[in-house]
Amino acid sequence: MRILYVTAHYPPDFTSGATLQLQRVAQHVAAAGHEVSVLSGAITLGLGDGATRTETVAGVTVHWIGTAQRIEQDDDGNWLNPGATAVAAAVMDRWRP
């Protein structure tokens, strides 16, 4: 099965209880033989707002999108973000989870 997890943050870019939980789930599902990718915002990786990078993190393909300028809770760009929507659509169209 091909699975895509979408999250605001993912280790090692940002670590919290929720991000660690998703990382563990993604790694275990990948270890079980499934194709796993994660689409995540990136706040500390040096990506400009909306810039992207794909890399493998502990056996899981992670599609990063720069979101360092969108960390304020009340910023409407956190949920209404045409650039991030386009990146997500492109990842899903190309990878077809």
BELDATA-V610090 format. One record per pair of residues at least 24 apart in sequence whose ideal C-beta (glycine too) atoms are under 6 Angstrom apart, sorted by sequence separation. I is the first residue (numbers start at 1). J is the second residue. D is the distance in Angstrom with one decimal. If there is no record, write none. Layout:
{{I;J;D} {I;J;D}}
This chain:
{{36;60;5.2} {37;61;4.5} {38;62;4.7} {39;63;4.8} {40;64;6.0} {41;65;5.9} {42;66;5.5} {43;67;5.9} {43;68;4.5} {41;67;3.6} {10;38;5.5} {43;71;5.9} {63;91;5.2} {13;42;5.0} {14;43;5.9} {30;59;5.2} {10;40;3.8} {30;60;5.5} {3;34;5.6} {13;44;5.3} {27;58;5.8} {9;41;5.8} {13;45;5.4} {1;34;4.8} {2;35;4.4} {3;36;5.2} {4;37;5.0} {5;38;4.8} {6;39;4.7} {7;40;5.0} {8;41;5.1} {50;83;4.1} {26;60;4.7} {52;87;5.8} {39;88;5.9} {39;91;5.5} {4;97;3.8} {3;97;5.9} {2;97;4.9}}
